Amino acid sequence: MIFLTFSTGTVRDYDYINKLEREIKQRSYSKTTLSIYKTCIKHFLNEIKDKPENLNRDDLVDFILLLQKQKKAPKTINLYKSIINFFYKEILKSNLEVDIKLSKEVKKLPVILNKIEIKNIKNSIKNTKHNFIIMLTYWAWLRVSEIINLKVWDFDLENLTIHVKWWKWKKDRMTIYPEKLKNEIIKRSAWKEWKDLLIESERWWKLSPRSLQNIFKKSCNKAWIKKNVSFHSLRHSFATHLLENWVDIRYIQELLWHTNIRTTQIYTKVMSPKINNIKSPL
């Protein structure tokens, strides 16, 4: 067995991590991505007793088996495999082929809130700003990282569209919002510069993802919703509701910016039974 856990990092470990950090920053990856890569590689380096350059494929398989013994989820193990591949190819410039078969991940369907539950959540929120955040997220299909970064200049009041910048994979996209939110957007944009955030904290700082998750969780509790939902469930729910209203799935794919139609098709599996149980007239 090649593994030995160290309580603290060594000088060589810091050298690898510094190289990794420079490479990630050079590629303009997000801070979250950098943190995940560093955490995984630090764990990898702490578990091996030899230099990573001296390891072979069997050693890497042993590390994966160790992760399984540590009861890491399949999704987490697959993440480790991808990051180790990146580490060997881009940092060590190694020809070692980490051709380990990926673990089978449990595919879970997204948890969806029905339209009545969405309405109950809206009615349960007395704070105007919190209500606006939840409804804008739902109607514009936004991610938590997107709504906290929205600026005044991202909104087109005439065409009722939002230019979402620098979202997942560093690509811009366009989305829509209903006219019923227009007056609230105008109100929140008043006296602000074009480059200012549309929504901020009480101290005029950027809201944190955790704060929005807490707002959503409290509103669900007030609405007596017992489903295991998260802030991202608002995005899942609206996509499903559009399918139930017979909106073309290709249009939904474009607005959600899914590269593969199969990603969008998952919502067909959680549609209302009233839609799924329709029988052909033949």
matplotlib code that plots the C-alpha trace (Angstrom):
import matplotlib.pyplot as plt

x = [0.0, 1.5, -0.5, 0.6, -1.4, 0.6, -0.7, 0.9, 2.0, 5.7, 7.8, 7.4, 3.6, 3.5, 5.6, 3.0, 0.1, 1.8, 2.2, -1.4, -2.6, -0.7, -2.0, -5.6, -5.3, -3.7, -6.8, -9.1, -11.0, -13.3, -12.1, -14.5, -12.8, -9.4, -10.4, -11.8, -8.7, -6.3, -8.4, -8.3, -4.6, -3.7, -5.5, -3.9, -0.4, -1.0, -2.0, 1.0, 4.4, 6.4, 6.6, 3.7, 6.1, 7.2, 3.7, 2.2, -1.3, -1.7, -0.7, -3.4, -6.0, -5.0, -5.7, -9.2, -9.8, -8.8, -11.4, -14.0, -12.9, -13.3, -16.9, -16.5, -19.6, -19.2, -19.6, -16.7, -14.5, -15.1, -14.1, -10.9, -10.1, -10.7, -8.5, -5.7, -5.8, -5.4, -2.6, -0.5, -1.1, -0.8, 1.3, 3.7, 3.6, 3.5, 2.6, 1.1, -2.4, -4.9, -7.4, -9.4, -12.9, -15.3, -17.5, -21.2, -23.0, -26.5, -28.6, -31.2, -34.1, -34.4, -36.9, -39.6, -42.0, -45.4, -47.1, -49.2, -46.1, -44.3, -47.3, -47.3, -43.6, -44.2, -47.1, -45.0, -42.3, -43.1, -39.8, -40.1, -36.5, -36.5, -39.8, -38.3, -35.2, -37.2, -39.6, -36.8, -34.8, -37.9, -39.2, -35.7, -34.3, -31.3, -28.6, -27.7, -24.3, -26.0, -28.6, -26.1, -23.9, -26.7, -26.0, -28.3, -27.0, -27.8, -31.6, -33.4, -36.6, -38.1, -37.6, -37.9, -34.6, -31.5, -28.0, -26.4, -22.6, -19.8, -22.0, -21.0, -18.1, -17.5, -20.2, -22.8, -26.5, -29.8, -32.9, -36.3, -38.5, -42.2, -43.5, -45.0, -41.4, -40.6, -41.7, -39.7, -36.6, -37.0, -37.5, -34.4, -32.4, -33.3, -30.3, -27.9, -25.1, -25.3, -22.4, -23.9, -25.4, -29.2, -29.5, -27.2, -27.1, -28.2, -24.6, -24.4, -22.2, -22.7, -25.1, -23.6, -25.0, -25.5, -27.7, -29.9, -30.1, -31.2, -33.8, -35.2, -35.1, -37.0, -39.6, -40.1, -40.5, -43.1, -45.0, -45.0, -43.0, -41.3, -39.6, -35.8, -35.4, -32.6, -32.4, -31.6, -34.9, -36.5, -34.7, -35.7, -39.3, -39.8, -38.3, -40.7, -43.7, -42.8, -42.8, -46.2, -47.4, -46.3, -43.3, -41.0, -38.1, -35.6, -36.6, -36.2, -32.8, -31.6, -32.7, -31.2, -28.1, -27.8, -25.3, -27.0, -30.7, -30.6, -29.8, -33.1, -35.0, -34.6, -37.5, -39.9, -39.5, -40.7, -43.6, -47.1, -48.9, -51.8, -49.5, -47.8, -51.1, -52.6, -53.6, -53.4, -56.8, -55.7]
y = [0.0, 3.3, 5.7, 7.6, 10.5, 13.6, 16.1, 19.0, 19.8, 19.5, 21.9, 19.8, 19.9, 23.7, 23.7, 21.6, 23.6, 26.9, 25.6, 24.4, 27.8, 29.6, 27.4, 27.8, 31.6, 31.7, 30.0, 32.5, 29.8, 30.9, 31.2, 28.3, 26.1, 27.0, 26.1, 22.7, 21.8, 22.8, 20.8, 17.7, 17.8, 18.6, 15.5, 13.5, 14.7, 14.1, 10.5, 9.4, 8.7, 9.2, 12.0, 12.0, 11.7, 8.3, 6.8, 4.5, 3.7, 1.0, 3.6, 5.9, 3.1, 2.4, 6.1, 5.8, 2.7, 4.7, 7.3, 4.6, 3.3, 6.9, 6.7, 9.4, 9.8, 8.6, 12.1, 13.2, 10.4, 11.3, 14.8, 13.6, 11.6, 14.6, 16.8, 14.2, 13.9, 17.7, 17.7, 15.1, 16.5, 20.2, 20.5, 17.5, 17.3, 13.5, 10.9, 8.7, 7.8, 7.9, 5.8, 4.7, 3.7, 6.3, 5.3, 5.0, 8.0, 7.8, 9.9, 11.8, 13.7, 17.4, 18.1, 20.4, 22.8, 23.0, 26.3, 26.3, 25.9, 28.7, 30.9, 29.9, 30.8, 34.2, 34.9, 33.8, 36.4, 39.8, 41.4, 43.2, 42.7, 39.0, 38.6, 40.3, 38.1, 34.8, 35.8, 37.2, 34.0, 31.9, 33.9, 34.5, 31.0, 32.4, 30.6, 31.9, 33.1, 35.0, 36.9, 38.2, 39.6, 41.3, 45.0, 47.8, 47.7, 44.1, 44.8, 45.8, 47.4, 47.7, 44.1, 42.6, 40.7, 40.3, 40.0, 37.5, 37.9, 35.5, 32.7, 29.0, 28.3, 32.0, 32.5, 35.2, 34.4, 36.2, 35.4, 37.0, 38.3, 39.2, 42.7, 42.5, 42.8, 45.9, 48.5, 46.9, 46.8, 50.5, 51.3, 49.4, 51.0, 54.5, 56.7, 54.0, 54.0, 51.7, 49.5, 49.2, 46.0, 45.8, 44.0, 44.3, 43.7, 46.2, 47.4, 47.9, 44.8, 42.0, 39.3, 35.9, 32.6, 31.4, 34.4, 33.7, 30.0, 31.0, 33.3, 30.5, 28.0, 30.2, 31.0, 27.3, 26.7, 29.5, 28.0, 24.5, 22.9, 19.7, 18.8, 18.6, 21.7, 24.3, 27.8, 26.1, 24.3, 27.6, 27.2, 23.6, 24.3, 27.1, 25.0, 22.2, 24.5, 25.8, 22.2, 21.7, 24.8, 23.2, 25.5, 23.9, 22.1, 23.5, 27.0, 26.0, 24.5, 27.8, 29.9, 27.6, 27.5, 23.7, 22.4, 19.0, 18.6, 15.5, 17.8, 19.7, 16.5, 15.5, 17.9, 15.7, 13.1, 15.3, 16.9, 16.9, 13.5, 15.3, 15.9, 12.5, 10.6, 12.2, 9.4, 9.5, 9.8, 6.9]
z = [0.0, -1.1, 1.1, 4.3, 5.6, 6.7, 9.2, 7.4, 3.9, 2.9, 0.9, -2.3, -1.8, -1.7, -4.9, -6.7, -5.4, -6.5, -10.0, -10.0, -8.8, -11.5, -14.2, -13.0, -12.8, -16.2, -17.6, -15.8, -14.0, -11.1, -7.5, -6.7, -9.3, -8.0, -4.5, -5.6, -7.6, -4.7, -2.2, -4.3, -5.1, -1.5, -0.4, -3.2, -2.2, 1.5, 0.9, -1.2, 0.2, -3.0, -5.6, -7.9, -10.9, -9.6, -9.4, -12.0, -13.0, -10.3, -7.7, -9.0, -8.9, -5.3, -4.5, -6.1, -4.0, -0.9, -1.8, -1.9, 1.5, 2.8, 1.5, -1.0, -3.3, -6.9, -8.1, -5.9, -7.0, -10.6, -9.8, -8.3, -11.4, -13.7, -11.6, -11.3, -15.1, -15.4, -12.8, -14.6, -18.1, -17.5, -14.3, -14.5, -18.3, -17.8, -20.5, -17.8, -19.0, -16.1, -18.0, -14.9, -15.6, -14.1, -11.2, -11.9, -10.6, -9.2, -11.5, -9.5, -10.9, -9.9, -7.2, -8.6, -6.9, -8.5, -9.3, -6.2, -4.0, -5.9, -5.2, -1.5, -1.3, -2.9, -0.5, 2.6, 2.0, 3.5, 2.8, -0.6, -1.6, -0.7, -2.6, -5.7, -5.5, -5.4, -8.2, -10.5, -10.0, -10.9, -13.8, -15.4, -14.7, -12.9, -10.9, -7.5, -8.8, -11.6, -9.6, -7.1, -9.9, -12.0, -12.7, -13.8, -17.4, -17.8, -18.0, -21.2, -20.0, -23.5, -24.6, -21.1, -21.4, -19.2, -20.5, -18.1, -18.2, -17.3, -16.1, -16.2, -18.6, -19.1, -21.7, -21.9, -22.4, -22.7, -20.7, -20.2, -17.4, -17.1, -17.4, -13.9, -12.5, -14.7, -12.2, -9.4, -11.5, -12.4, -8.7, -7.7, -10.5, -9.5, -8.5, -9.4, -11.9, -14.9, -13.5, -10.0, -8.7, -8.9, -5.6, -2.7, 1.0, 3.7, 3.9, 0.1, -0.4, -2.8, -1.4, -0.7, -2.2, 1.4, 2.3, -0.7, 0.2, 3.7, 2.4, 0.2, 3.0, 5.4, 2.8, 2.2, 5.9, 6.1, 3.1, 4.8, 2.0, 3.1, -0.2, -0.2, -2.4, -2.9, -4.4, -7.8, -7.6, -8.8, -12.1, -12.4, -11.6, -14.1, -16.9, -16.0, -15.9, -19.4, -20.7, -19.1, -20.9, -24.2, -24.8, -27.4, -25.6, -28.1, -27.0, -23.3, -24.2, -25.7, -22.8, -20.3, -22.5, -22.4, -24.9, -25.1, -25.6, -23.3, -20.4, -21.0, -21.6, -17.9, -17.2, -19.2, -16.5, -13.7, -15.5, -14.0, -14.3, -16.0, -19.0, -18.9, -18.8, -21.9, -24.3, -28.0, -29.8, -31.9]

ax = plt.figure().add_subplot(projection="3d")
ax.plot(x, y, z, "-o")
ax.set_aspect("equal")
plt.show()
